[in-house]
Amino acid sequence: MAGSAGLGVPGLVMLQRATIAEVDFSRAAFDLLAPSDCVFIDCDFRRATVDRRLQPLFRARRRNVFRGCRFVGADLRGTYPGVSRFEACVFDGARLDGWNAQTAEFVDCRFAGRIAHVRFYGRPWGPGAAALVPARTVNEFRGNDFRDGDLVDVAFLMGIDVSRQLWPASDDYVRLDRIHQRLTRGRAEMIRWKDLEARGEALEMVQAMSFRYMQQNDVVARRVDPEAATSPDVQRRVWETLSSVL
């Protein structure tokens, strides 16, 4: 480990501009870890629970970078990725529920297993976007492998290039370009549906998608999201309509 480190109070590990390599954090015995502007290389977070001890990992104002780190089976629901950058990290089986990755970057990472209620952003977004150190206007997001992922209510937003990621081959997922043109034309088709209940559900779904994909052109989504309010039959019909209008 290179860089500066110190203990402010008993059990508190403070790191600044340090390089930490091949450390097993799943067995760490400290009370609180507070790194800033650090690089973690080939570190092991397998089956770790990111609770109060590890939350500052992702919350530093000066971002921490994780290269080749393993988050396999880790429970990351107690935090969010903040301004972190992840390169060639493995998230197989990790619990990411509720992650809103507005200012995080992911390059060549692998995601497998159930991934639920997650938002990835291609540009910095939200309250912290204007205060990034160093400042940037793009979240790098490329080379990520979702082929073995079970995506439930997962969205790729704000300019993410879906052509630069790897996606599940299953027909359970749909990938469409020019989503806003499709939504406009699809809505005109759905207004003519005879089934009033299905039509109402479809138009609500289209309205929500228009807002969700406000600054996104190409989309990848689950054809039938098991946790969506829209009925499965209507979800299928909406995606079929959007696929056929252009």
Protein Blocks (a to p, Z undefined) as FASTA:
>chain_A
ZZjdddfbghiacdehiacehiafklccbfbdcdehiacehiafehiacdfklmmmmmcf
bdcddehiafehiafklpcekjaccehiafehiafehiacfkbccehiacedjdehiacd
fbdedjklmmcccddfbdcdehiafklpccehiaceehiafklcccdfbfkbccdehklm
mmmmmmmmmmmpmblmlmmmmmmmmmmmmmmmmmacbdcddfbafkbfbdfklmmmmmmm
mmmmZZ
